[in-house]
Amino acid sequence: MRVAFMVLGLAAALAACGPQKKSEEDVAGPVAAGGSSAQAVAGPAAEVNIDDGAVITGGGQPAFAPQYPGGAVVTAMTAVENGRHGGVFAFTTGDPVERVFTWYRAKAEAGGLTSQTNVETAGARVYSAEGPKGDVAITAAPQGGGKTYVQVTWSAKG
């Protein structure tokens, strides 16, 4: 999917910018509530924000790929390259896979995206949608202990 290529492309573009002479203090953001830490790296063509905490701090995600209500974010990455935003975040929730899937599908459809992939296997769901505003892919799977693990990958056009 184009989103995965964009995220990988952003990482490659950032690496291609050459070594950035920055100390750990230059790239490490403040420690957020809950013990998470954020890092940001900027090059001439791209900016990447990475967080491993309770909330998504890089922001910028479109209405069709918001943070899930009550979800505990495990990790998040947002990137901007030449004005185009994209990102990926993962979280856990006590809600079942089907509820998460239905919620994100409704957000995608409300955002004008058209379903592209809708697969269910062994209790897990994979969904993707795209449209003029961007694209989104969601993977939701049971994690055990009554938890669901979810990964959301998105990109926004314009």
MIVOGU-599102 format. One record per residue (C-alpha): residue in one letter; y, z, x; residue number from 1. Coordinates in nm, 4 decimals. Layout:
<sites>
+---+----------+----------+----------+-----+
! r !       yy !       zz !       xx !   k !
+---+----------+----------+----------+-----+
! A !        Y !        Z !        X ! NUM !
...
+---+----------+----------+----------+-----+
</sites>
This chain:
<sites>
+---+----------+----------+----------+-----+
! r !       yy !       zz !       xx !   k !
+---+----------+----------+----------+-----+
! M !   0.0000 !   0.0000 !   0.0000 !   1 !
! R !   0.3523 !  -0.0700 !   0.1158 !   2 !
! V !   0.4456 !   0.2980 !   0.1089 !   3 !
! A !   0.1845 !   0.3897 !   0.3697 !   4 !
! F !   0.2976 !   0.1017 !   0.5895 !   5 !
! M !   0.6588 !   0.2118 !   0.5509 !   6 !
! V !   0.5831 !   0.5711 !   0.6550 !   7 !
! L !   0.3758 !   0.4513 !   0.9509 !   8 !
! G !   0.6429 !   0.1929 !   1.0302 !   9 !
! L !   0.9109 !   0.4604 !   1.0316 !  10 !
! A !   0.7117 !   0.6697 !   1.2747 !  11 !
! A !   0.6532 !   0.3661 !   1.4969 !  12 !
! A !   1.0195 !   0.2660 !   1.4798 !  13 !
! L !   1.1240 !   0.6145 !   1.5762 !  14 !
! A !   0.8827 !   0.6162 !   1.8687 !  15 !
! A !   1.0090 !   0.2727 !   1.9745 !  16 !
! C !   1.3602 !   0.4110 !   2.0027 !  17 !
! G !   1.2545 !   0.5496 !   2.3366 !  18 !
! P !   1.2462 !   0.9061 !   2.4519 !  19 !
! Q !   1.5066 !   1.1190 !   2.2880 !  20 !
! K !   1.6398 !   1.3755 !   2.5328 !  21 !
! K !   1.6524 !   1.6638 !   2.2915 !  22 !
! S !   1.5498 !   2.0194 !   2.3386 !  23 !
! E !   1.3424 !   2.2108 !   2.0868 !  24 !
! E !   1.6626 !   2.3727 !   1.9609 !  25 !
! D !   1.8129 !   2.0282 !   1.8926 !  26 !
! V !   1.5332 !   1.9232 !   1.6570 !  27 !
! A !   1.4164 !   2.2501 !   1.5048 !  28 !
! G !   1.5873 !   2.3410 !   1.1831 !  29 !
! P !   1.6374 !   2.6905 !   1.0518 !  30 !
! V !   1.3397 !   2.8873 !   0.9342 !  31 !
! A !   1.3451 !   2.8794 !   0.5539 !  32 !
! A !   1.2407 !   3.1539 !   0.3155 !  33 !
! G !   0.8675 !   3.2079 !   0.3165 !  34 !
! G !   0.8322 !   3.1437 !   0.6890 !  35 !
! S !   0.8510 !   2.7658 !   0.6799 !  36 !
! S !   1.0187 !   2.5702 !   0.9533 !  37 !
! A !   1.1937 !   2.2387 !   0.9263 !  38 !
! Q !   1.2404 !   1.9782 !   1.1953 !  39 !
! A !   1.4620 !   1.6731 !   1.1978 !  40 !
! V !   1.4635 !   1.3882 !   1.4465 !  41 !
! A !   1.7207 !   1.1098 !   1.4401 !  42 !
! G !   1.7209 !   0.7866 !   1.6347 !  43 !
! P !   1.9517 !   0.4861 !   1.6208 !  44 !
! A !   1.7633 !   0.3299 !   1.3276 !  45 !
! A !   1.5767 !   0.6136 !   1.1579 !  46 !
! E !   1.5910 !   0.9796 !   1.0627 !  47 !
! V !   1.2792 !   1.1862 !   0.9924 !  48 !
! N !   1.2675 !   1.5357 !   0.8380 !  49 !
! I !   0.9456 !   1.7380 !   0.8459 !  50 !
! D !   0.8902 !   2.0690 !   0.6680 !  51 !
! D !   0.5927 !   2.2973 !   0.6218 !  52 !
! G !   0.7102 !   2.5422 !   0.3636 !  53 !
! A !   0.7357 !   2.6391 !   0.0029 !  54 !
! V !   0.9916 !   2.3774 !  -0.0985 !  55 !
! I !   1.0892 !   2.0266 !   0.0022 !  56 !
! T !   1.4106 !   2.0608 !   0.2016 !  57 !
! G !   1.4573 !   1.7013 !   0.3211 !  58 !
! G !   1.5170 !   1.5922 !  -0.0375 !  59 !
! G !   1.6204 !   1.2474 !  -0.1418 !  60 !
! Q !   1.3053 !   1.1715 !  -0.3378 !  61 !
! P !   1.3602 !   0.9685 !  -0.6543 !  62 !
! A !   1.3115 !   1.0925 !  -1.0114 !  63 !
! F !   0.9707 !   0.9206 !  -1.0241 !  64 !
! A !   0.8383 !   1.1364 !  -0.7349 !  65 !
! P !   0.9776 !   1.4895 !  -0.7813 !  66 !
! Q !   0.8326 !   1.8150 !  -0.6572 !  67 !
! Y !   0.5721 !   1.9382 !  -0.9061 !  68 !
! P !   0.6803 !   2.2484 !  -1.1032 !  69 !
! G !   0.5166 !   2.5571 !  -0.9570 !  70 !
! G !   0.3429 !   2.3618 !  -0.6800 !  71 !
! A !   0.3212 !   2.5339 !  -0.3404 !  72 !
! V !   0.4277 !   2.2728 !  -0.0848 !  73 !
! V !   0.2009 !   2.2608 !   0.2189 !  74 !
! T !   0.3953 !   1.9987 !   0.4136 !  75 !
! A !   0.6634 !   1.7400 !   0.3506 !  76 !
! M !   0.8171 !   1.4517 !   0.5417 !  77 !
! T !   1.1114 !   1.2383 !   0.4404 !  78 !
! A !   1.2514 !   0.9482 !   0.6340 !  79 !
! V !   1.5429 !   0.7100 !   0.6152 !  80 !
! E !   1.5353 !   0.3781 !   0.7943 !  81 !
! N !   1.8183 !   0.1281 !   0.7553 !  82 !
! G !   1.9249 !   0.3006 !   0.4330 !  83 !
! R !   1.5787 !   0.2967 !   0.2727 !  84 !
! H !   1.4302 !   0.6357 !   0.1823 !  85 !
! G !   1.0629 !   0.7267 !   0.1840 !  86 !
! G !   0.8434 !   1.0275 !   0.2219 !  87 !
! V !   0.5220 !   1.2121 !   0.1672 !  88 !
! F !   0.4545 !   1.5673 !   0.0569 !  89 !
! A !   0.1429 !   1.7695 !  -0.0140 !  90 !
! F !   0.1061 !   2.0759 !  -0.2301 !  91 !
! T !  -0.1434 !   2.2944 !  -0.4100 !  92 !
! T !  -0.1307 !   2.4089 !  -0.7705 !  93 !
! G !  -0.3430 !   2.6074 !  -1.0115 !  94 !
! D !  -0.3127 !   2.3242 !  -1.2647 !  95 !
! P !  -0.6125 !   2.0934 !  -1.3105 !  96 !
! V !  -0.6206 !   1.7433 !  -1.1594 !  97 !
! E !  -0.5781 !   1.5743 !  -1.4984 !  98 !
! R !  -0.2591 !   1.7685 !  -1.5813 !  99 !
! V !  -0.1015 !   1.6789 !  -1.2444 ! 100 !
! F !  -0.2070 !   1.3154 !  -1.2816 ! 101 !
! T !  -0.0633 !   1.2922 !  -1.6359 ! 102 !
! W !   0.2667 !   1.4521 !  -1.5286 ! 103 !
! Y !   0.3199 !   1.2138 !  -1.2340 ! 104 !
! R !   0.2145 !   0.9083 !  -1.4330 ! 105 !
! A !   0.4754 !   0.9984 !  -1.6993 ! 106 !
! K !   0.7424 !   1.0349 !  -1.4268 ! 107 !
! A !   0.6503 !   0.6940 !  -1.2811 ! 108 !
! E !   0.6589 !   0.5205 !  -1.6187 ! 109 !
! A !   0.9890 !   0.6901 !  -1.7113 ! 110 !
! G !   1.1257 !   0.5606 !  -1.3797 ! 111 !
! G !   1.0414 !   0.2017 !  -1.4716 ! 112 !
! L !   0.7378 !   0.1698 !  -1.2449 ! 113 !
! T !   0.4251 !  -0.0222 !  -1.3412 ! 114 !
! S !   0.0774 !   0.1199 !  -1.2754 ! 115 !
! Q !  -0.1095 !  -0.0573 !  -0.9957 ! 116 !
! T !  -0.4055 !   0.1694 !  -0.9158 ! 117 !
! N !  -0.5799 !   0.4240 !  -1.1353 ! 118 !
! V !  -0.9106 !   0.5488 !  -0.9965 ! 119 !
! E !  -1.1143 !   0.8568 !  -1.0839 ! 120 !
! T !  -1.4112 !   0.9662 !  -0.8766 ! 121 !
! A !  -1.5883 !   1.3004 !  -0.8331 ! 122 !
! G !  -1.3104 !   1.4809 !  -1.0185 ! 123 !
! A !  -1.0334 !   1.3359 !  -0.7997 ! 124 !
! R !  -0.7650 !   1.0913 !  -0.9129 ! 125 !
! V !  -0.5784 !   0.8227 !  -0.7201 ! 126 !
! Y !  -0.2787 !   0.6595 !  -0.8836 ! 127 !
! S !  -0.0096 !   0.4207 !  -0.7660 ! 128 !
! A !   0.2811 !   0.2464 !  -0.9325 ! 129 !
! E !   0.5643 !   0.0215 !  -0.8226 ! 130 !
! G !   0.8731 !  -0.1378 !  -0.9620 ! 131 !
! P !   1.2281 !  -0.2426 !  -0.8867 ! 132 !
! K !   1.3300 !   0.1144 !  -0.7945 ! 133 !
! G !   1.0446 !   0.1763 !  -0.5482 ! 134 !
! D !   0.6837 !   0.2874 !  -0.5437 ! 135 !
! V !   0.4713 !   0.5996 !  -0.5537 ! 136 !
! A !   0.1082 !   0.6930 !  -0.4826 ! 137 !
! I !  -0.0549 !   1.0189 !  -0.5889 ! 138 !
! T !  -0.3905 !   1.1610 !  -0.4824 ! 139 !
! A !  -0.5087 !   1.4762 !  -0.6628 ! 140 !
! A !  -0.8397 !   1.6490 !  -0.5946 ! 141 !
! P !  -1.0015 !   1.9830 !  -0.6750 ! 142 !
! Q !  -0.9797 !   2.2149 !  -0.3762 ! 143 !
! G !  -1.1951 !   2.5069 !  -0.4851 ! 144 !
! G !  -1.0907 !   2.8486 !  -0.6003 ! 145 !
! G !  -0.9326 !   2.6898 !  -0.9077 ! 146 !
! K !  -0.6746 !   2.5011 !  -0.6992 ! 147 !
! T !  -0.5814 !   2.1338 !  -0.6939 ! 148 !
! Y !  -0.4604 !   1.9645 !  -0.3747 ! 149 !
! V !  -0.2086 !   1.6835 !  -0.4285 ! 150 !
! Q !  -0.0436 !   1.4332 !  -0.1948 ! 151 !
! V !   0.2519 !   1.2235 !  -0.3100 ! 152 !
! T !   0.3772 !   0.9260 !  -0.1058 ! 153 !
! W !   0.6913 !   0.7435 !  -0.2190 ! 154 !
! S !   0.9602 !   0.4965 !  -0.1204 ! 155 !
! A !   1.2851 !   0.4140 !  -0.2957 ! 156 !
! K !   1.4604 !   0.0785 !  -0.2935 ! 157 !
! G !   1.8334 !   0.0447 !  -0.2743 ! 158 !
+---+----------+----------+----------+-----+
</sites>
